[in-house]
């Protein structure tokens, strides 16, 4: 996913280690996706939609 974000937006996504299998995506400190509710890993397209919405 990091490579897909880099390719589409030209930005390097950072990785912050977590625990318990939780995967979250935050943009400017705001969580925009968490598998605490979906119980699955997101698709690249789902994350792209979240990034696009946060950039507006």
C-alpha positions in Angstrom: 0.0 0.0 0.0 2.9 2.4 0.7 4.1 2.0 -2.8 0.6 2.6 -4.3 0.3 5.8 -2.3 3.7 6.9 -3.4 2.9 6.2 -7.1 -0.5 7.9 -7.1 0.2 10.9 -4.9 4.0 11.3 -4.8 4.0 11.1 -1.0 5.7 8.7 1.2 3.4 7.1 3.8 4.9 6.5 7.2 4.5 3.4 9.2 3.7 3.6 12.9 3.9 0.2 14.6 0.8 -0.8 16.5 -0.3 -3.9 18.3 -3.1 -6.5 18.4 -3.5 -6.6 14.6 -5.0 -3.2 14.4 -4.4 -1.3 11.1 -5.3 2.3 10.9 -4.7 5.0 8.4 -4.4 8.6 9.6 -4.1 11.8 7.5 -2.8 14.9 9.3 -3.4 13.1 12.6 -7.0 12.2 11.9 -7.9 8.5 11.6 -9.7 8.0 8.4 -9.7 4.1 8.3 -9.5 1.5 11.1 -10.0 -2.2 10.9 -11.4 -2.1 14.4 -14.8 -1.8 12.7 -14.3 -3.6 9.4 -12.1 -6.4 10.6 -10.2 -6.5 7.4 -7.3 -4.9 5.5 -8.5 -2.1 3.1 -8.1 -2.1 -0.6 -5.8 0.6 -2.2 -8.9 2.2 -3.7 -10.6 2.5 -0.3 -7.6 4.3 1.0 -7.3 6.5 -2.1 -10.9 7.6 -1.5 -10.1 8.5 2.1 -7.0 10.5 1.1 -8.9 12.3 -1.6 -11.7 13.2 0.8 -9.2 14.5 3.4 -7.4 16.7 0.8 -10.6 18.6 0.0 
